Amino acid sequence: MTAGTQTVETILREGAVAVIRMGESRRLSRVIEALLEGGMKVMEITLTMPDAFEQIQAMSRGFQDSI
C-alpha cells in the first residue's frame, strides 16, 4: 500500500480532517494536542502559516505516533 493510499483510507475511516490555519505557529503544538485529546487524528496545516513546511516537519516528528 502506498503512503497516498494509506492517507486516503485513514481520512475515509476517520470521516473528518481538521484544517489548521493560524497566523503564527507559536501555539501550534497546543492546538494539535487539543485536537488529539478531542479524538481528531487527521489534520492539515495550511501553507498560509509562516514557516509552514518547517512546522509540518516538526509536528510530524513530535506527534509521530498520534497523527
PAFI-890498 format. One line per 3 residues: number of its first residue (from 1); for each residue x, y, z of C-alpha. Coordinates in Angstrom, 2 decimals. Layout:
% PAFI-890498
NUM = X:Y:Z ~ ...
//
This chain:
% PAFI-890498
1 = 0.00:0.00:0.00 ~ 1.37:3.41:-0.93 ~ 1.52:6.30:1.52
4 = -1.09:8.16:-0.55 ~ -3.49:5.22:-0.46 ~ -2.97:4.84:3.27
7 = -3.68:8.55:3.78 ~ -6.92:8.38:1.81 ~ -8.04:5.28:3.69
10 = -7.31:6.98:7.03 ~ -9.31:10.06:6.04 ~ -12.25:7.92:4.93
13 = -12.12:5.83:8.12 ~ -11.92:8.87:10.42 ~ -14.55:10.82:8.50
16 = -13.11:14.30:9.12 ~ -10.00:16.40:8.64 ~ -9.11:19.28:10.96
19 = -7.75:22.19:8.93 ~ -5.35:24.28:10.99 ~ -4.87:27.81:9.71
22 = -3.01:30.15:12.00 ~ -1.26:33.48:11.60 ~ 1.66:32.29:13.73
25 = 2.97:28.89:14.72 ~ 3.69:29.67:18.37 ~ 0.69:27.69:19.67
28 = 0.56:25.01:17.00 ~ 1.63:22.12:19.23 ~ -1.06:23.07:21.79
31 = -3.70:23.14:19.06 ~ -2.63:19.69:17.87 ~ -2.65:18.36:21.44
34 = -6.20:19.67:21.95 ~ -7.38:18.11:18.69 ~ -5.83:14.77:19.66
37 = -7.50:14.93:23.07 ~ -10.79:15.50:21.26 ~ -10.26:12.38:19.17
40 = -9.13:14.03:15.92 ~ -6.42:12.06:14.14 ~ -6.28:13.63:10.68
43 = -5.04:17.21:10.40 ~ -3.94:19.61:7.70 ~ -1.65:22.54:8.41
46 = -2.23:25.14:5.73 ~ 0.68:26.64:3.87 ~ -0.54:30.14:4.75
49 = 1.15:29.76:8.14 ~ 4.61:31.31:8.31 ~ 7.29:28.59:8.23
52 = 4.60:26.01:7.42 ~ 6.98:23.43:5.93 ~ 9.25:23.53:8.96
55 = 6.28:23.30:11.31 ~ 4.80:20.35:9.43 ~ 8.11:18.51:9.68
58 = 8.49:19.32:13.38 ~ 4.91:18.31:14.24 ~ 5.24:15.11:12.22
61 = 8.29:14.16:14.27 ~ 6.86:15.30:17.58 ~ 3.47:13.62:17.18
64 = 4.70:10.74:15.05 ~ 2.66:8.02:16.75 ~ -0.52:10.08:17.09
67 = -1.21:11.65:13.70
//
